[in-house]
């Protein structure tokens, strides 16, 4: 045995130590990458869920508003029976609209570009304020048609957002 003991041990232990270190480093990098991707996916899913929830609330609010206005015009009993109900519905509408505007402002940072565009288009539609008119007045049908347009735009955006969320999150 001409070589020293330390050289023999180094030759014997160095390759497995290097392999172990390399394997642990690669495992660390891959698991970290997967963790980051999963966190990003969770964030996307949460954002889509919040937006879709807001859109559902918006469509519900607009549908109640349309039903109330058309009931009032046709002489039926309105859904929103009191002034307080009207105020609560308007407050809900404004809160949901603000949430959607905030999400549209974020744009395609978290959600897909197509979803961001659909949301921005809805916000543009909702910003077209109709001229309010007394029930039965000359501009009343324009008022109702504008609210119906809001409702249709919200339903279209909701469907587009659902489809895009499924596609973007790769969910069936």
ABEGO torsion letter per residue (X at the ends): XABBAAAAAAAAAAAAAAAAAAAAAAAAAAAAAAAAAAAAAAAAAAAAAAAAAAAAAAAAAAAAAAAAAAAAAAGBBBABABAAAAAAAAAAAAAAAAAAAAAAAAEAAABBAAAAAAAAAAAAAAABBBBBBBBGBAAAAAAAAAAAAAAAAAAAAAAAAAAAAAAAAGBX
